[in-house]
Structures are given as C-alpha cells and as structure tokens.
C-alpha cells in the first residue's frame, strides 16, 4: 500500500491575472512505513503538495491515489482513504477550537464514530505521548495554555485519530531549541513504536537529515532531489538553487576533506561524524 501521485499539477487562482503555479509535473510514491522529509524554501510547493494528499486541494490534472483509491472521486472509498491521512499544520495550535483539552483531542475520533467508552483511553494515550498529564490538563481550556502546550494538544488531537499516514507541516516552527528537540524526539519515538508512515515538511536541512530515511527537495513547484539524506552532499548545486544549505555536519566534513583529512562526506549524524573524524585524524598521525 502507498500514496502515489501521477502527473499532478495545481495552479492557484487559475485563469486570472494573479495565477501562480503551486506544483507541476509531480510524480511521487511514498510507501507504507517510510519516514519521508519534504524540504524547500517558502513558496517551493511543499505545503501545496501535502494538502493534495489529504484532499484539501484538488489537482488541475493528474491523480492522487491512496491505497489504490483515487481520493478525488466522490465516493465512500475516497472519503475513507482521505481519513487515513492526518495532518498537523504549521502553527497547529490554530487548529484548536473546543472548550476543553479533552473535547479537542477526542473530537476527531468521536466524529469518526469511536465509542464513548474508548475516548478517554485514547485521549489519555495521546496526551501522555506529548508529555501532558491527562488528569492535569483534560478539563482545562486549550486557550489558557502556553504556546508550546497548545501545540502539543493539537498534535495529540491528530495522533488520537491513529492515522496511517501522518503529515507534519513545519511542526517545530516558532519553538525554541529545547522545544524543537523534544518534539522531534517524540516524532521519532512515534514512528519507531507504531511504524506509522511519517511525512515531515521543513525548510531546515539539519532537522530532516537526522530523522528521515528519504529526502525530497522541492524548488519552484517541482521535485528537484529525491534520495537518501546521506547522499545530499552530491547535490550541492541543486540545493543552492533551491535556497538550501547542506547539513552543518556534512558541510564541516566537506571542508575537512578539502584540507586533506580523509573523512567521509556522506555522514549526517553527529556521533558518526565524531567517530569518522577521530579515525581519519588517527590515520593521518600514524602516516607521519
């Protein structure tokens, strides 16, 4: 099973003086169980792309298939396929609307027919996943929480739906470094424990390089790169054209190699880089 886009095109305000290309000629398949990152600068088309996966936008041409179902058809199976996709928007706290945290987190499952006796358990699990104590927060208004807590409640509400495909659109936007690290640790844990397909949207190469198994770079509404994160060093010119930089670790290793140290450039994780640098430094000293 998978998500498959074939020859998908979308233009905003089409046939008006203000028309603007959103995405063009998108051919993409995301398999069940993948952790994929889609990266690009503002206006590159990444958010437009993922909105098609939920059926929030309908392509001008092409097809969006989820688990063998065309989601842009007016059928019961198309609605069911779209319900397999959960999306956390940028600044997800803007998705909150209920009077209590409990009602907000359980709104989706309740609307999809989950029995009342199961709602409390799913709310407890979802809130605990984002490190919010169920008893402490369940009856509080989400609008009286801190910004970080509101974001956690919004994410819990999407996780409560237990989507097969989870889309996170810039979920760490506006968070401080500690908040970012905590959030990404939770996302990584969710993926490892559930095997849920995760699609992470970002403009930060360092964030996605350490999390994703597959990296898709978008530029001007098109897919520019589709490869493993550790291979991004091969695409420096394309990254520059897309307004992106190499991961800081990759950039450091590249500079060390230019200085004559026999390091590998296809490393994106700090621990691996430290080991590689120490090894290369030891080889260099032994050769003297």
ChimeraX commands (.cxc) that place a marker at each C-alpha (Angstrom):
marker #1 position 0.00,0.00,0.00 radius 0.5
marker #1 position 1.19,3.52,-0.70 radius 0.5
marker #1 position 0.49,7.11,-1.62 radius 0.5
marker #1 position 1.00,7.71,-5.31 radius 0.5
marker #1 position 0.84,10.95,-7.28 radius 0.5
marker #1 position 0.93,10.79,-11.06 radius 0.5
marker #1 position 1.47,13.88,-13.25 radius 0.5
marker #1 position -0.10,16.17,-10.65 radius 0.5
marker #1 position -0.38,19.88,-11.43 radius 0.5
marker #1 position -2.03,22.68,-9.49 radius 0.5
marker #1 position -2.26,26.42,-10.13 radius 0.5
marker #1 position -3.60,28.96,-7.65 radius 0.5
marker #1 position -6.21,31.43,-8.98 radius 0.5
marker #1 position -6.07,29.79,-12.38 radius 0.5
marker #1 position -7.17,31.81,-15.42 radius 0.5
marker #1 position -6.87,35.09,-13.55 radius 0.5
marker #1 position -4.18,37.80,-13.72 radius 0.5
marker #1 position -2.97,36.52,-10.34 radius 0.5
marker #1 position -2.47,32.86,-11.21 radius 0.5
marker #1 position 0.55,31.22,-9.64 radius 0.5
marker #1 position 1.95,27.74,-10.09 radius 0.5
marker #1 position 1.65,25.65,-6.94 radius 0.5
marker #1 position 3.08,22.33,-8.10 radius 0.5
marker #1 position 3.82,20.92,-11.52 radius 0.5
marker #1 position 4.56,17.52,-13.01 radius 0.5
marker #1 position 4.65,15.76,-9.65 radius 0.5
marker #1 position 5.28,12.03,-9.85 radius 0.5
marker #1 position 5.86,10.57,-6.43 radius 0.5
marker #1 position 5.26,7.37,-4.49 radius 0.5
marker #1 position 5.54,7.08,-0.72 radius 0.5
marker #1 position 5.40,3.54,0.59 radius 0.5
marker #1 position 3.75,2.42,3.78 radius 0.5
marker #1 position 6.16,2.61,6.72 radius 0.5
marker #1 position 8.53,5.22,5.25 radius 0.5
marker #1 position 9.76,8.31,7.09 radius 0.5
marker #1 position 9.99,10.92,4.35 radius 0.5
marker #1 position 11.04,14.55,4.62 radius 0.5
marker #1 position 9.94,17.14,2.08 radius 0.5
marker #1 position 12.09,20.24,2.22 radius 0.5
marker #1 position 12.19,23.54,0.39 radius 0.5
marker #1 position 12.14,27.28,0.91 radius 0.5
marker #1 position 8.92,29.28,1.31 radius 0.5
marker #1 position 6.89,29.05,-1.89 radius 0.5
marker #1 position 8.64,25.92,-3.16 radius 0.5
marker #1 position 5.39,23.95,-3.27 radius 0.5
marker #1 position 5.89,21.58,-0.34 radius 0.5
marker #1 position 2.75,22.61,1.58 radius 0.5
marker #1 position 0.70,22.65,-1.62 radius 0.5
marker #1 position 1.87,19.11,-2.31 radius 0.5
marker #1 position 0.87,17.68,1.07 radius 0.5
marker #1 position -2.52,19.39,1.01 radius 0.5
marker #1 position -3.26,17.27,-2.06 radius 0.5
marker #1 position -2.54,14.14,0.00 radius 0.5
marker #1 position -5.41,14.99,2.35 radius 0.5
marker #1 position -7.73,16.08,-0.43 radius 0.5
marker #1 position -7.71,19.69,0.78 radius 0.5
marker #1 position -6.74,20.72,-2.74 radius 0.5
marker #1 position -7.87,19.05,-5.96 radius 0.5
marker #1 position -5.30,18.82,-8.77 radius 0.5
marker #1 position -5.94,20.61,-12.05 radius 0.5
marker #1 position -4.64,17.45,-13.70 radius 0.5
marker #1 position -3.19,14.13,-12.62 radius 0.5
marker #1 position -4.24,11.70,-9.91 radius 0.5
marker #1 position -3.68,11.22,-6.18 radius 0.5
marker #1 position -4.01,7.58,-5.14 radius 0.5
marker #1 position -4.03,6.39,-1.53 radius 0.5
marker #1 position -4.01,2.63,-1.03 radius 0.5
marker #1 position -5.29,2.07,-4.58 radius 0.5
marker #1 position -8.13,4.61,-4.23 radius 0.5
marker #1 position -8.39,7.87,-6.20 radius 0.5
marker #1 position -9.18,10.33,-3.41 radius 0.5
marker #1 position -10.56,13.00,-5.73 radius 0.5
marker #1 position -13.57,10.94,-6.69 radius 0.5
marker #1 position -16.89,11.48,-4.92 radius 0.5
marker #1 position -17.12,8.01,-3.42 radius 0.5
marker #1 position -17.33,6.40,0.01 radius 0.5
marker #1 position -13.97,4.70,-0.56 radius 0.5
marker #1 position -12.35,8.05,-1.44 radius 0.5
marker #1 position -13.58,9.57,1.83 radius 0.5
marker #1 position -12.28,6.56,3.75 radius 0.5
marker #1 position -8.89,6.84,2.04 radius 0.5
marker #1 position -8.60,10.53,2.94 radius 0.5
marker #1 position -9.40,9.69,6.55 radius 0.5
marker #1 position -6.25,7.55,6.64 radius 0.5
marker #1 position -4.23,10.78,6.41 radius 0.5
marker #1 position -3.71,13.02,9.44 radius 0.5
marker #1 position -2.14,16.43,9.01 radius 0.5
marker #1 position -0.61,18.76,11.59 radius 0.5
marker #1 position -0.39,22.20,10.05 radius 0.5
marker #1 position 2.27,24.81,10.64 radius 0.5
marker #1 position 1.33,26.53,13.92 radius 0.5
marker #1 position -1.02,23.63,14.78 radius 0.5
marker #1 position -2.37,25.48,17.81 radius 0.5
marker #1 position -4.57,27.32,15.31 radius 0.5
marker #1 position -6.40,24.00,14.82 radius 0.5
marker #1 position -7.76,24.15,18.39 radius 0.5
marker #1 position -11.40,25.16,18.87 radius 0.5
marker #1 position -13.09,23.15,21.66 radius 0.5
marker #1 position -13.70,24.39,25.20 radius 0.5
marker #1 position -11.56,21.76,26.93 radius 0.5
marker #1 position -8.42,19.84,26.08 radius 0.5
marker #1 position -10.33,16.55,26.38 radius 0.5
marker #1 position -13.02,17.62,23.92 radius 0.5
marker #1 position -10.43,18.90,21.46 radius 0.5
marker #1 position -8.32,15.75,21.49 radius 0.5
marker #1 position -11.35,13.45,21.20 radius 0.5
marker #1 position -13.26,15.49,18.61 radius 0.5
marker #1 position -11.80,13.63,15.64 radius 0.5
marker #1 position -12.20,10.08,16.98 radius 0.5
marker #1 position -15.73,10.88,18.20 radius 0.5
marker #1 position -16.67,12.34,14.83 radius 0.5
marker #1 position -15.41,9.16,13.16 radius 0.5
marker #1 position -17.66,7.01,15.33 radius 0.5
marker #1 position -15.38,5.84,18.14 radius 0.5
marker #1 position -17.47,4.58,21.10 radius 0.5
marker #1 position -17.64,6.90,24.11 radius 0.5
marker #1 position -16.09,4.30,26.42 radius 0.5
marker #1 position -12.91,4.27,24.32 radius 0.5
marker #1 position -12.48,8.04,24.03 radius 0.5
marker #1 position -11.00,8.56,27.49 radius 0.5
marker #1 position -8.30,5.97,26.91 radius 0.5
marker #1 position -7.33,7.38,23.50 radius 0.5
marker #1 position -7.20,10.91,24.96 radius 0.5
marker #1 position -5.00,9.72,27.83 radius 0.5
marker #1 position -2.62,7.90,25.49 radius 0.5
marker #1 position -2.38,10.82,23.06 radius 0.5
marker #1 position -1.75,13.44,25.74 radius 0.5
marker #1 position 0.80,11.30,27.55 radius 0.5
marker #1 position 2.61,10.79,24.27 radius 0.5
marker #1 position 3.19,14.55,24.01 radius 0.5
marker #1 position 4.18,14.71,27.72 radius 0.5
marker #1 position 0.98,16.31,29.00 radius 0.5
marker #1 position -0.53,14.81,32.16 radius 0.5
marker #1 position -4.08,13.70,31.37 radius 0.5
marker #1 position -5.61,14.46,34.78 radius 0.5
marker #1 position -3.94,17.85,34.97 radius 0.5
marker #1 position -4.94,19.10,31.53 radius 0.5
marker #1 position -8.11,17.28,30.44 radius 0.5
marker #1 position -10.58,19.88,31.78 radius 0.5
marker #1 position -8.52,22.97,31.04 radius 0.5
marker #1 position -9.25,25.32,28.18 radius 0.5
marker #1 position -6.63,24.87,25.45 radius 0.5
marker #1 position -6.61,28.64,25.03 radius 0.5
marker #1 position -5.31,29.17,28.56 radius 0.5
marker #1 position -2.21,27.06,27.94 radius 0.5
marker #1 position 1.22,28.21,26.87 radius 0.5
marker #1 position 2.06,28.24,23.17 radius 0.5
marker #1 position 4.11,25.06,23.47 radius 0.5
marker #1 position 1.36,23.27,25.40 radius 0.5
marker #1 position -1.26,24.32,22.84 radius 0.5
marker #1 position 0.89,22.87,20.09 radius 0.5
marker #1 position 1.19,19.59,21.97 radius 0.5
marker #1 position -2.60,19.41,22.39 radius 0.5
marker #1 position -3.09,20.00,18.66 radius 0.5
marker #1 position -0.61,17.25,17.80 radius 0.5
marker #1 position -2.29,14.92,20.32 radius 0.5
marker #1 position -5.60,15.54,18.56 radius 0.5
marker #1 position -4.18,14.31,15.26 radius 0.5
marker #1 position -2.39,11.35,16.85 radius 0.5
marker #1 position -5.68,10.37,18.52 radius 0.5
marker #1 position -7.07,9.67,15.06 radius 0.5
marker #1 position -4.38,6.99,14.64 radius 0.5
marker #1 position -3.78,7.94,11.00 radius 0.5
marker #1 position -1.99,5.51,8.74 radius 0.5
marker #1 position -0.16,8.42,7.13 radius 0.5
marker #1 position 0.91,11.33,9.36 radius 0.5
marker #1 position 1.86,14.65,7.75 radius 0.5
marker #1 position 3.67,17.24,9.87 radius 0.5
marker #1 position 3.93,20.64,8.16 radius 0.5
marker #1 position 6.72,22.63,9.85 radius 0.5
marker #1 position 5.63,21.36,13.30 radius 0.5
marker #1 position 8.58,22.99,15.09 radius 0.5
marker #1 position 8.05,26.48,13.64 radius 0.5
marker #1 position 8.48,29.09,16.37 radius 0.5
marker #1 position 9.73,26.66,19.02 radius 0.5
marker #1 position 12.96,27.22,20.93 radius 0.5
marker #1 position 15.80,24.68,20.51 radius 0.5
marker #1 position 14.74,22.67,23.57 radius 0.5
marker #1 position 11.15,22.54,22.34 radius 0.5
marker #1 position 12.29,21.53,18.86 radius 0.5
marker #1 position 14.45,18.70,20.15 radius 0.5
marker #1 position 11.67,17.45,22.42 radius 0.5
marker #1 position 9.12,17.49,19.60 radius 0.5
marker #1 position 11.37,15.69,17.13 radius 0.5
marker #1 position 12.24,13.10,19.77 radius 0.5
marker #1 position 8.51,12.44,20.19 radius 0.5
marker #1 position 8.00,12.16,16.42 radius 0.5
marker #1 position 10.90,9.72,16.13 radius 0.5
marker #1 position 9.52,7.67,19.01 radius 0.5
marker #1 position 6.05,7.59,17.43 radius 0.5
marker #1 position 7.50,6.33,14.17 radius 0.5
marker #1 position 9.62,3.66,15.83 radius 0.5
marker #1 position 6.81,2.38,18.07 radius 0.5
marker #1 position 3.94,2.38,15.57 radius 0.5
marker #1 position 5.52,2.03,12.13 radius 0.5
marker #1 position 3.23,4.85,11.02 radius 0.5
marker #1 position 4.18,6.47,7.72 radius 0.5
marker #1 position 5.53,9.94,8.54 radius 0.5
marker #1 position 5.85,12.81,6.08 radius 0.5
marker #1 position 7.74,15.73,7.62 radius 0.5
marker #1 position 7.69,19.13,5.92 radius 0.5
marker #1 position 10.53,21.52,6.76 radius 0.5
marker #1 position 12.90,24.15,5.46 radius 0.5
marker #1 position 15.65,23.09,7.88 radius 0.5
marker #1 position 18.09,20.57,6.42 radius 0.5
marker #1 position 19.65,19.70,9.78 radius 0.5
marker #1 position 16.29,18.71,11.28 radius 0.5
marker #1 position 15.27,16.40,8.45 radius 0.5
marker #1 position 18.72,14.88,7.87 radius 0.5
marker #1 position 18.79,13.31,11.33 radius 0.5
marker #1 position 15.24,11.97,11.22 radius 0.5
marker #1 position 14.18,10.93,7.74 radius 0.5
marker #1 position 15.07,7.88,5.67 radius 0.5
marker #1 position 14.29,9.69,2.44 radius 0.5
marker #1 position 14.67,13.32,1.44 radius 0.5
marker #1 position 12.64,15.13,-1.21 radius 0.5
marker #1 position 13.73,18.64,-2.14 radius 0.5
marker #1 position 11.26,20.93,-3.88 radius 0.5
marker #1 position 12.02,24.05,-5.90 radius 0.5
marker #1 position 9.62,26.17,-7.94 radius 0.5
marker #1 position 6.82,23.66,-7.54 radius 0.5
marker #1 position 8.83,20.68,-8.80 radius 0.5
marker #1 position 10.76,17.83,-7.21 radius 0.5
marker #1 position 14.45,18.65,-7.54 radius 0.5
marker #1 position 16.02,15.85,-5.45 radius 0.5
marker #1 position 14.68,12.51,-4.20 radius 0.5
marker #1 position 17.33,10.47,-2.39 radius 0.5
marker #1 position 18.62,9.24,0.96 radius 0.5
marker #1 position 19.69,12.05,3.33 radius 0.5
marker #1 position 23.29,10.81,3.44 radius 0.5
marker #1 position 23.53,11.34,-0.31 radius 0.5
marker #1 position 22.60,15.04,-0.26 radius 0.5
marker #1 position 26.26,16.11,-0.42 radius 0.5
marker #1 position 26.19,15.09,-4.09 radius 0.5
marker #1 position 23.58,17.74,-4.87 radius 0.5
marker #1 position 25.21,20.92,-3.61 radius 0.5
marker #1 position 24.40,22.93,-6.75 radius 0.5
marker #1 position 20.74,21.88,-6.70 radius 0.5
marker #1 position 20.50,22.71,-3.00 radius 0.5
marker #1 position 21.94,26.17,-3.59 radius 0.5
marker #1 position 19.48,26.69,-6.45 radius 0.5
marker #1 position 16.66,25.70,-4.09 radius 0.5
marker #1 position 17.85,28.19,-1.47 radius 0.5
marker #1 position 19.02,25.45,0.89 radius 0.5
marker #1 position 22.32,24.55,2.51 radius 0.5
marker #1 position 23.99,21.25,3.24 radius 0.5
marker #1 position 23.50,19.91,6.78 radius 0.5
marker #1 position 26.08,21.57,9.05 radius 0.5
marker #1 position 27.81,18.27,9.76 radius 0.5
marker #1 position 28.09,17.48,6.05 radius 0.5
marker #1 position 29.44,20.98,5.39 radius 0.5
marker #1 position 32.07,20.56,8.12 radius 0.5
marker #1 position 33.21,17.19,6.77 radius 0.5
marker #1 position 33.44,18.62,3.27 radius 0.5
marker #1 position 35.71,21.43,4.49 radius 0.5
marker #1 position 37.88,19.00,6.45 radius 0.5
marker #1 position 38.27,16.86,3.35 radius 0.5
marker #1 position 39.33,19.92,1.36 radius 0.5
marker #1 position 42.03,20.47,3.99 radius 0.5
marker #1 position 43.40,16.98,3.38 radius 0.5
marker #1 position 41.72,14.97,6.13 radius 0.5
marker #1 position 40.42,11.65,4.77 radius 0.5
marker #1 position 36.89,11.89,6.16 radius 0.5
marker #1 position 33.71,10.62,4.55 radius 0.5
marker #1 position 31.26,13.24,3.32 radius 0.5
marker #1 position 28.14,11.10,3.37 radius 0.5
marker #1 position 27.63,11.38,7.14 radius 0.5
marker #1 position 24.73,13.33,8.63 radius 0.5
marker #1 position 24.69,12.33,12.30 radius 0.5
marker #1 position 26.92,13.96,14.90 radius 0.5
marker #1 position 28.04,10.77,16.66 radius 0.5
marker #1 position 29.02,9.17,13.35 radius 0.5
marker #1 position 30.90,12.32,12.33 radius 0.5
marker #1 position 32.90,12.38,15.56 radius 0.5
marker #1 position 33.95,8.74,15.11 radius 0.5
marker #1 position 34.87,9.36,11.47 radius 0.5
marker #1 position 36.94,12.46,12.25 radius 0.5
marker #1 position 38.81,10.69,15.07 radius 0.5
marker #1 position 39.54,7.74,12.78 radius 0.5
marker #1 position 40.74,9.96,9.94 radius 0.5
marker #1 position 42.87,12.01,12.33 radius 0.5
marker #1 position 44.45,8.86,13.75 radius 0.5
marker #1 position 45.27,7.58,10.27 radius 0.5
marker #1 position 46.82,10.92,9.38 radius 0.5
marker #1 position 49.01,10.98,12.51 radius 0.5
marker #1 position 50.12,7.37,12.03 radius 0.5
marker #1 position 51.18,8.18,8.49 radius 0.5
marker #1 position 53.61,10.83,9.68 radius 0.5
marker link #1:1,2 radius 0.2
marker link #1:2,3 radius 0.2
marker link #1:3,4 radius 0.2
marker link #1:4,5 radius 0.2
marker link #1:5,6 radius 0.2
marker link #1:6,7 radius 0.2
marker link #1:7,8 radius 0.2
marker link #1:8,9 radius 0.2
marker link #1:9,10 radius 0.2
marker link #1:10,11 radius 0.2
marker link #1:11,12 radius 0.2
marker link #1:12,13 radius 0.2
marker link #1:13,14 radius 0.2
marker link #1:14,15 radius 0.2
marker link #1:15,16 radius 0.2
marker link #1:16,17 radius 0.2
marker link #1:17,18 radius 0.2
marker link #1:18,19 radius 0.2
marker link #1:19,20 radius 0.2
marker link #1:20,21 radius 0.2
marker link #1:21,22 radius 0.2
marker link #1:22,23 radius 0.2
marker link #1:23,24 radius 0.2
marker link #1:24,25 radius 0.2
marker link #1:25,26 radius 0.2
marker link #1:26,27 radius 0.2
marker link #1:27,28 radius 0.2
marker link #1:28,29 radius 0.2
marker link #1:29,30 radius 0.2
marker link #1:30,31 radius 0.2
marker link #1:31,32 radius 0.2
marker link #1:32,33 radius 0.2
marker link #1:33,34 radius 0.2
marker link #1:34,35 radius 0.2
marker link #1:35,36 radius 0.2
marker link #1:36,37 radius 0.2
marker link #1:37,38 radius 0.2
marker link #1:38,39 radius 0.2
marker link #1:39,40 radius 0.2
marker link #1:40,41 radius 0.2
marker link #1:41,42 radius 0.2
marker link #1:42,43 radius 0.2
marker link #1:43,44 radius 0.2
marker link #1:44,45 radius 0.2
marker link #1:45,46 radius 0.2
marker link #1:46,47 radius 0.2
marker link #1:47,48 radius 0.2
marker link #1:48,49 radius 0.2
marker link #1:49,50 radius 0.2
marker link #1:50,51 radius 0.2
marker link #1:51,52 radius 0.2
marker link #1:52,53 radius 0.2
marker link #1:53,54 radius 0.2
marker link #1:54,55 radius 0.2
marker link #1:55,56 radius 0.2
marker link #1:56,57 radius 0.2
marker link #1:57,58 radius 0.2
marker link #1:58,59 radius 0.2
marker link #1:59,60 radius 0.2
marker link #1:60,61 radius 0.2
marker link #1:61,62 radius 0.2
marker link #1:62,63 radius 0.2
marker link #1:63,64 radius 0.2
marker link #1:64,65 radius 0.2
marker link #1:65,66 radius 0.2
marker link #1:66,67 radius 0.2
marker link #1:67,68 radius 0.2
marker link #1:68,69 radius 0.2
marker link #1:69,70 radius 0.2
marker link #1:70,71 radius 0.2
marker link #1:71,72 radius 0.2
marker link #1:72,73 radius 0.2
marker link #1:73,74 radius 0.2
marker link #1:74,75 radius 0.2
marker link #1:75,76 radius 0.2
marker link #1:76,77 radius 0.2
marker link #1:77,78 radius 0.2
marker link #1:78,79 radius 0.2
marker link #1:79,80 radius 0.2
marker link #1:80,81 radius 0.2
marker link #1:81,82 radius 0.2
marker link #1:82,83 radius 0.2
marker link #1:83,84 radius 0.2
marker link #1:84,85 radius 0.2
marker link #1:85,86 radius 0.2
marker link #1:86,87 radius 0.2
marker link #1:87,88 radius 0.2
marker link #1:88,89 radius 0.2
marker link #1:89,90 radius 0.2
marker link #1:90,91 radius 0.2
marker link #1:91,92 radius 0.2
marker link #1:92,93 radius 0.2
marker link #1:93,94 radius 0.2
marker link #1:94,95 radius 0.2
marker link #1:95,96 radius 0.2
marker link #1:96,97 radius 0.2
marker link #1:97,98 radius 0.2
marker link #1:98,99 radius 0.2
marker link #1:99,100 radius 0.2
marker link #1:100,101 radius 0.2
marker link #1:101,102 radius 0.2
marker link #1:102,103 radius 0.2
marker link #1:103,104 radius 0.2
marker link #1:104,105 radius 0.2
marker link #1:105,106 radius 0.2
marker link #1:106,107 radius 0.2
marker link #1:107,108 radius 0.2
marker link #1:108,109 radius 0.2
marker link #1:109,110 radius 0.2
marker link #1:110,111 radius 0.2
marker link #1:111,112 radius 0.2
marker link #1:112,113 radius 0.2
marker link #1:113,114 radius 0.2
marker link #1:114,115 radius 0.2
marker link #1:115,116 radius 0.2
marker link #1:116,117 radius 0.2
marker link #1:117,118 radius 0.2
marker link #1:118,119 radius 0.2
marker link #1:119,120 radius 0.2
marker link #1:120,121 radius 0.2
marker link #1:121,122 radius 0.2
marker link #1:122,123 radius 0.2
marker link #1:123,124 radius 0.2
marker link #1:124,125 radius 0.2
marker link #1:125,126 radius 0.2
marker link #1:126,127 radius 0.2
marker link #1:127,128 radius 0.2
marker link #1:128,129 radius 0.2
marker link #1:129,130 radius 0.2
marker link #1:130,131 radius 0.2
marker link #1:131,132 radius 0.2
marker link #1:132,133 radius 0.2
marker link #1:133,134 radius 0.2
marker link #1:134,135 radius 0.2
marker link #1:135,136 radius 0.2
marker link #1:136,137 radius 0.2
marker link #1:137,138 radius 0.2
marker link #1:138,139 radius 0.2
marker link #1:139,140 radius 0.2
marker link #1:140,141 radius 0.2
marker link #1:141,142 radius 0.2
marker link #1:142,143 radius 0.2
marker link #1:143,144 radius 0.2
marker link #1:144,145 radius 0.2
marker link #1:145,146 radius 0.2
marker link #1:146,147 radius 0.2
marker link #1:147,148 radius 0.2
marker link #1:148,149 radius 0.2
marker link #1:149,150 radius 0.2
marker link #1:150,151 radius 0.2
marker link #1:151,152 radius 0.2
marker link #1:152,153 radius 0.2
marker link #1:153,154 radius 0.2
marker link #1:154,155 radius 0.2
marker link #1:155,156 radius 0.2
marker link #1:156,157 radius 0.2
marker link #1:157,158 radius 0.2
marker link #1:158,159 radius 0.2
marker link #1:159,160 radius 0.2
marker link #1:160,161 radius 0.2
marker link #1:161,162 radius 0.2
marker link #1:162,163 radius 0.2
marker link #1:163,164 radius 0.2
marker link #1:164,165 radius 0.2
marker link #1:165,166 radius 0.2
marker link #1:166,167 radius 0.2
marker link #1:167,168 radius 0.2
marker link #1:168,169 radius 0.2
marker link #1:169,170 radius 0.2
marker link #1:170,171 radius 0.2
marker link #1:171,172 radius 0.2
marker link #1:172,173 radius 0.2
marker link #1:173,174 radius 0.2
marker link #1:174,175 radius 0.2
marker link #1:175,176 radius 0.2
marker link #1:176,177 radius 0.2
marker link #1:177,178 radius 0.2
marker link #1:178,179 radius 0.2
marker link #1:179,180 radius 0.2
marker link #1:180,181 radius 0.2
marker link #1:181,182 radius 0.2
marker link #1:182,183 radius 0.2
marker link #1:183,184 radius 0.2
marker link #1:184,185 radius 0.2
marker link #1:185,186 radius 0.2
marker link #1:186,187 radius 0.2
marker link #1:187,188 radius 0.2
marker link #1:188,189 radius 0.2
marker link #1:189,190 radius 0.2
marker link #1:190,191 radius 0.2
marker link #1:191,192 radius 0.2
marker link #1:192,193 radius 0.2
marker link #1:193,194 radius 0.2
marker link #1:194,195 radius 0.2
marker link #1:195,196 radius 0.2
marker link #1:196,197 radius 0.2
marker link #1:197,198 radius 0.2
marker link #1:198,199 radius 0.2
marker link #1:199,200 radius 0.2
marker link #1:200,201 radius 0.2
marker link #1:201,202 radius 0.2
marker link #1:202,203 radius 0.2
marker link #1:203,204 radius 0.2
marker link #1:204,205 radius 0.2
marker link #1:205,206 radius 0.2
marker link #1:206,207 radius 0.2
marker link #1:207,208 radius 0.2
marker link #1:208,209 radius 0.2
marker link #1:209,210 radius 0.2
marker link #1:210,211 radius 0.2
marker link #1:211,212 radius 0.2
marker link #1:212,213 radius 0.2
marker link #1:213,214 radius 0.2
marker link #1:214,215 radius 0.2
marker link #1:215,216 radius 0.2
marker link #1:216,217 radius 0.2
marker link #1:217,218 radius 0.2
marker link #1:218,219 radius 0.2
marker link #1:219,220 radius 0.2
marker link #1:220,221 radius 0.2
marker link #1:221,222 radius 0.2
marker link #1:222,223 radius 0.2
marker link #1:223,224 radius 0.2
marker link #1:224,225 radius 0.2
marker link #1:225,226 radius 0.2
marker link #1:226,227 radius 0.2
marker link #1:227,228 radius 0.2
marker link #1:228,229 radius 0.2
marker link #1:229,230 radius 0.2
marker link #1:230,231 radius 0.2
marker link #1:231,232 radius 0.2
marker link #1:232,233 radius 0.2
marker link #1:233,234 radius 0.2
marker link #1:234,235 radius 0.2
marker link #1:235,236 radius 0.2
marker link #1:236,237 radius 0.2
marker link #1:237,238 radius 0.2
marker link #1:238,239 radius 0.2
marker link #1:239,240 radius 0.2
marker link #1:240,241 radius 0.2
marker link #1:241,242 radius 0.2
marker link #1:242,243 radius 0.2
marker link #1:243,244 radius 0.2
marker link #1:244,245 radius 0.2
marker link #1:245,246 radius 0.2
marker link #1:246,247 radius 0.2
marker link #1:247,248 radius 0.2
marker link #1:248,249 radius 0.2
marker link #1:249,250 radius 0.2
marker link #1:250,251 radius 0.2
marker link #1:251,252 radius 0.2
marker link #1:252,253 radius 0.2
marker link #1:253,254 radius 0.2
marker link #1:254,255 radius 0.2
marker link #1:255,256 radius 0.2
marker link #1:256,257 radius 0.2
marker link #1:257,258 radius 0.2
marker link #1:258,259 radius 0.2
marker link #1:259,260 radius 0.2
marker link #1:260,261 radius 0.2
marker link #1:261,262 radius 0.2
marker link #1:262,263 radius 0.2
marker link #1:263,264 radius 0.2
marker link #1:264,265 radius 0.2
marker link #1:265,266 radius 0.2
marker link #1:266,267 radius 0.2
marker link #1:267,268 radius 0.2
marker link #1:268,269 radius 0.2
marker link #1:269,270 radius 0.2
marker link #1:270,271 radius 0.2
marker link #1:271,272 radius 0.2
marker link #1:272,273 radius 0.2
marker link #1:273,274 radius 0.2
marker link #1:274,275 radius 0.2
marker link #1:275,276 radius 0.2
marker link #1:276,277 radius 0.2
marker link #1:277,278 radius 0.2
marker link #1:278,279 radius 0.2
marker link #1:279,280 radius 0.2
marker link #1:280,281 radius 0.2
marker link #1:281,282 radius 0.2
marker link #1:282,283 radius 0.2
marker link #1:283,284 radius 0.2
marker link #1:284,285 radius 0.2
marker link #1:285,286 radius 0.2
marker link #1:286,287 radius 0.2
marker link #1:287,288 radius 0.2
view
